[in-house]
Amino acid sequence: MQLVFCTHNAHKLKEAGSILGQQFEYLTLDDIAYHQDIPEPYETLHENAQTKAMTVFMFRGLPCFAEDTGLFVPALNEEPGVKSARYAGEHGDSLANMDKLLKNLNNLNDRKAYFRTVICYVDIHGIKYFEGRCDGHITESRSGDSGFGYDPIFIPNGSDQTFATMTLEQKNIYSHRRKAFEEVAAFLEKKNSAEQ
Ligand code: ITT
């Protein structure tokens, strides 16, 4: 069975691949020659994930999944949230995004934060959602250079290290994405065995 993972983010592909394993053939957007950007204009992770998955499903007709993730900081009114990729303006400028977040948290004692991931799966039978969450806090400065996005300033509960100082396997112990993808893996396994 072929499945398309609708992302242009190579880090996400690597993380997802490490969780989902080899039971399916995963295609990337490059594999299906989909080179456009998919806009994420909505106010919820669900709507953005659904739009990405539906857009690619309509393009190619293969089962697709897409995810949208945000970093939510309760003391900042849940910012950067659904706008995490473009918090400082330009999409995907992680250094500027982290600088802005550290500046906005300056002198605040409550540095609690959480990542939330929503995955949308679409095939001819319909749409399904999966979720994962990771609670932790924002550090006072950056540490580490692994991973991506806000990893250098996020420490998950139960650890004293930022995600960016961890190996992929260590990040997966705590990660929002790992939890969501484990649900996807269980769903696909069940679906696969029902179809055989
Ligand atoms: P696609 O839409 O192509 O999948 P993207 O990089 O635009 O890739 P999102 O909109 O889902 O991805 O992600 C929003 C931002 O949230 C992302 O650019 C990162 O800055 C941040 N982010 C997401 N997951 C993260 C993680 O595991 N660790 C650190 N930051 C993360």
Residues whose N, C-alpha, C, O or C-beta is under 5 A from the ligand:
A	BS01	ITT	C6 T7 H8 N9 E67 D68 T69 G70 S84 A85 G92 F148 G149 Y150 D151
